[in-house]
Amino acid sequence: MYKKTGKELNSLFLQKQISAEEIVAYFIKRIHAFEPSIQSLLSTLESRALEKARALDLKLSQNKPIGKLGAIPIILKDNMHMKGEKTTCASQFLKNYEAPFDATVTTLIEEADGIIIGKANMDEFAMGSSTENSSFKKSYNPWNLDYTPGGSSGGSAAAVAAMLAPISLGSDTGGSIRQPAAFCNLYGFKPTYGRVSRFGLVAFGSSLDQIGPFARSIEDIALMQEVIGGHCPYDSTSIPNSKEPYLNELETSIQGKVLGVPFSLLENIDEEIKNLFLDALEVYKSLGVKIVEINLDLIKYSIPTYYILATAEASTNLARFDGIRYGIRSPEAKTLEEIYEYSRGLGFGPEVKQRILLGTYVLSAGYQDAYYKKAQKVRSLIIRDYKHAFEHSDMIALPATPTTSFKLGSIQDPLKMYMQDIYTISANLAGVPALTLPIGFSASHLPVGMQLQGPLLKDARVLRFANHFAKATNFHQKLAPLFDKEAS
């Protein structure tokens, strides 16, 4: 059953070939068997999931309408709220915090009869590229347990790659869905900014954050997007009337379409990744897609631009964690100032502190013009370059990452770690939809991903391009060997 996609499990359930309770019990058994090896989850919602499954079985037996996600097990990144369950953001600051309300995505999933079975590990407050910044534990890549699953949504990716659930949700501020998807041989989708509600998502960079799905099939990505992609009155950045029939458009031909490639940006990546990327372009050529060169040279400035804007927004967003309203409070604090200082010192990890300090600095008097306002201008130029590129192409293709997954602990230089997102950050700065898809494996059997980026609001087009590639290849069908077995 673990090889089934979410859509296939839903079909078996609707045909009454298997019950929702059996599906949930099966995946909980896999979690008990394999989770200790990959450390992908911070909580397992066993009793809640089984209760939901039994209610769903009763609903089906009474011939009541079943939602699109009926009986599909789903995992949430632990920065999305579920009422009455912990939302820790993998931080000591929130280790005992219980969410007082549901995130919009949680509500939509449960209304569509999806069954949330766990909350995934992550880099603390979504700040990192390897899940090594979690304050609770490191997560491991199911393809090689010495390697990282990526970050910050590494737990969400590792769980799906180990077949602990067919679908999970992550959040993507600068590549935190797409980079882990590349490292774990998955599809990972960052929708157009505003397509999916951020209500109930603990904010990192509010103008950059976007929730999106991981899955082993494009159909599951499309199915999840049909459920969670829509207007939300609780999110002021939510796009009105933004639902799309993703599944219906997957088979529409891409013959004659134009794929833009910024070849000048391929110089500083691993040779294996470059060769697999060029092979993937040949697949698109065989599908009747025209390849043209485009200019996106300003992407080289996306890292410094991002780390000014994102940290500035993080500094503002994390100011609410003061040791008074919620979260931990230092027992040593005697004055109000000490409550702030000691509680934050105790609750935040090194990477979070580093980014808060940087963000506070670029927003401070005398430095806003030199850093923050200049970064906003560069962001505008990057958006302009994307508009020009899409005047000459229907889709943009880029590598997802400059390297394959790396060994845990092997990158100590922060700048080298930040460069992991060199190809993904620009999509967040421009707000465009972007997806990572599997395109092969390195000589050391580590997955390699490619990235597709589409024009604003053309999310369905991105999935369509990926679907045609998937039908012409079989890379996405290969499973992590260590977990390609039944739970004992």
Secondary structure in CASP SS format (residue, H / E / C, confidence):
PFRMAT SS
TARGET T0000
AUTHOR 0000-0000-0000
METHOD secondary structure of the structure
MODEL  1
M C 1.00
Y C 1.00
K C 1.00
K C 1.00
T C 1.00
G H 1.00
K H 1.00
E H 1.00
L H 1.00
N H 1.00
S H 1.00
L H 1.00
F H 1.00
L H 1.00
Q C 1.00
K C 1.00
Q C 1.00
I C 1.00
S C 1.00
A H 1.00
E H 1.00
E H 1.00
I H 1.00
V H 1.00
A H 1.00
Y H 1.00
F H 1.00
I H 1.00
K H 1.00
R H 1.00
I H 1.00
H H 1.00
A H 1.00
F H 1.00
E H 1.00
P H 1.00
S H 1.00
I H 1.00
Q C 1.00
S C 1.00
L E 1.00
L E 1.00
S E 1.00
T E 1.00
L C 1.00
E H 1.00
S H 1.00
R H 1.00
A H 1.00
L H 1.00
E H 1.00
K H 1.00
A H 1.00
R H 1.00
A H 1.00
L H 1.00
D H 1.00
L H 1.00
K H 1.00
L H 1.00
S H 1.00
Q C 1.00
N C 1.00
K C 1.00
P C 1.00
I C 1.00
G C 1.00
K C 1.00
L C 1.00
G C 1.00
A C 1.00
I C 1.00
P E 1.00
I E 1.00
I E 1.00
L E 1.00
K E 1.00
D C 1.00
N C 1.00
M E 1.00
H C 1.00
M C 1.00
K C 1.00
G C 1.00
E C 1.00
K E 1.00
T C 1.00
T C 1.00
C C 1.00
A C 1.00
S C 1.00
Q H 1.00
F H 1.00
L H 1.00
K C 1.00
N C 1.00
Y C 1.00
E E 1.00
A C 1.00
P C 1.00
F C 1.00
D C 1.00
A C 1.00
T H 1.00
V H 1.00
T H 1.00
T H 1.00
L H 1.00
I H 1.00
E H 1.00
E H 1.00
A C 1.00
D C 1.00
G C 1.00
I E 1.00
I E 1.00
I E 1.00
G E 1.00
K E 1.00
A E 1.00
N C 1.00
M C 1.00
D C 1.00
E H 1.00
F H 1.00
A H 1.00
M C 1.00
G C 1.00
S C 1.00
S C 1.00
T C 1.00
E C 1.00
N C 1.00
S C 1.00
S C 1.00
F C 1.00
K C 1.00
K C 1.00
S C 1.00
Y C 1.00
N E 1.00
P C 1.00
W C 1.00
N E 1.00
L C 1.00
D C 1.00
Y E 1.00
T C 1.00
P C 1.00
G C 1.00
G C 1.00
S C 1.00
S C 1.00
G H 1.00
G H 1.00
S H 1.00
A H 1.00
A H 1.00
A H 1.00
V H 1.00
A H 1.00
A C 1.00
M C 1.00
L C 1.00
A C 1.00
P C 1.00
I E 1.00
S E 1.00
L E 1.00
G E 1.00
S E 1.00
D E 1.00
T C 1.00
G C 1.00
G C 1.00
S C 1.00
I C 1.00
R H 1.00
Q H 1.00
P H 1.00
A H 1.00
A H 1.00
F H 1.00
C C 1.00
N C 1.00
L C 1.00
Y E 1.00
G E 1.00
F E 1.00
K E 1.00
P C 1.00
T C 1.00
Y C 1.00
G C 1.00
R C 1.00
V E 1.00
S C 1.00
R C 1.00
F C 1.00
G C 1.00
L E 1.00
V C 1.00
A C 1.00
F C 1.00
G C 1.00
S C 1.00
S C 1.00
L C 1.00
D C 1.00
Q E 1.00
I E 1.00
G E 1.00
P E 1.00
F E 1.00
A E 1.00
R C 1.00
S C 1.00
I H 1.00
E H 1.00
D H 1.00
I H 1.00
A H 1.00
L H 1.00
M H 1.00
Q H 1.00
E H 1.00
V H 1.00
I H 1.00
G E 1.00
G C 1.00
H C 1.00
C C 1.00
P C 1.00
Y C 1.00
D C 1.00
S C 1.00
T C 1.00
S C 1.00
I C 1.00
P C 1.00
N C 1.00
S C 1.00
K C 1.00
E C 1.00
P C 1.00
Y H 1.00
L H 1.00
N H 1.00
E H 1.00
L C 1.00
E C 1.00
T C 1.00
S C 1.00
I C 1.00
Q C 1.00
G C 1.00
K C 1.00
V E 1.00
L E 1.00
G E 1.00
V E 1.00
P C 1.00
F H 1.00
S H 1.00
L H 1.00
L H 1.00
E C 1.00
N C 1.00
I C 1.00
D C 1.00
E H 1.00
E H 1.00
I H 1.00
K H 1.00
N H 1.00
L H 1.00
F H 1.00
L H 1.00
D H 1.00
A H 1.00
L H 1.00
E H 1.00
V H 1.00
Y H 1.00
K H 1.00
S H 1.00
L C 1.00
G C 1.00
V C 1.00
K E 1.00
I E 1.00
V E 1.00
E E 1.00
I C 1.00
N C 1.00
L C 1.00
D H 1.00
L H 1.00
I H 1.00
K H 1.00
Y H 1.00
S H 1.00
I H 1.00
P H 1.00
T H 1.00
Y H 1.00
Y H 1.00
I H 1.00
L H 1.00
A H 1.00
T H 1.00
A H 1.00
E H 1.00
A H 1.00
S H 1.00
T H 1.00
N H 1.00
L H 1.00
A H 1.00
R H 1.00
F C 1.00
D C 1.00
G C 1.00
I C 1.00
R C 1.00
Y C 1.00
G C 1.00
I C 1.00
R C 1.00
S C 1.00
P C 1.00
E C 1.00
A C 1.00
K C 1.00
T C 1.00
L H 1.00
E H 1.00
E H 1.00
I H 1.00
Y H 1.00
E H 1.00
Y H 1.00
S H 1.00
R H 1.00
G H 1.00
L H 1.00
G H 1.00
F C 1.00
G C 1.00
P H 1.00
E H 1.00
V H 1.00
K H 1.00
Q H 1.00
R H 1.00
I H 1.00
L H 1.00
L H 1.00
G H 1.00
T H 1.00
Y H 1.00
V H 1.00
L H 1.00
S C 1.00
A C 1.00
G C 1.00
Y C 1.00
Q H 1.00
D H 1.00
A H 1.00
Y H 1.00
Y H 1.00
K H 1.00
K H 1.00
A H 1.00
Q H 1.00
K H 1.00
V H 1.00
R H 1.00
S H 1.00
L H 1.00
I H 1.00
I H 1.00
R H 1.00
D H 1.00
Y H 1.00
K H 1.00
H H 1.00
A H 1.00
F H 1.00
E C 1.00
H C 1.00
S C 1.00
D C 1.00
M E 1.00
I E 1.00
A E 1.00
L E 1.00
P E 1.00
A C 1.00
T C 1.00
P C 1.00
T C 1.00
T C 1.00
S C 1.00
F C 1.00
K E 1.00
L C 1.00
G C 1.00
S C 1.00
I C 1.00
Q C 1.00
D C 1.00
P H 1.00
L H 1.00
K H 1.00
M H 1.00
Y H 1.00
M H 1.00
Q H 1.00
D H 1.00
I C 1.00
Y C 1.00
T C 1.00
I H 1.00
S H 1.00
A H 1.00
N H 1.00
L H 1.00
A H 1.00
G C 1.00
V C 1.00
P C 1.00
A E 1.00
L E 1.00
T E 1.00
L E 1.00
P E 1.00
I E 1.00
G E 1.00
F E 1.00
S C 1.00
A C 1.00
S C 1.00
H C 1.00
L C 1.00
P E 1.00
V E 1.00
G E 1.00
M E 1.00
Q E 1.00
L E 1.00
Q E 1.00
G C 1.00
P C 1.00
L C 1.00
L C 1.00
K C 1.00
D H 1.00
A H 1.00
R H 1.00
V H 1.00
L H 1.00
R H 1.00
F H 1.00
A H 1.00
N H 1.00
H H 1.00
F H 1.00
A H 1.00
K H 1.00
A H 1.00
T C 1.00
N C 1.00
F H 1.00
H H 1.00
Q H 1.00
K C 1.00
L C 1.00
A C 1.00
P H 1.00
L H 1.00
F H 1.00
D C 1.00
K C 1.00
E C 1.00
A C 1.00
S C 1.00
END
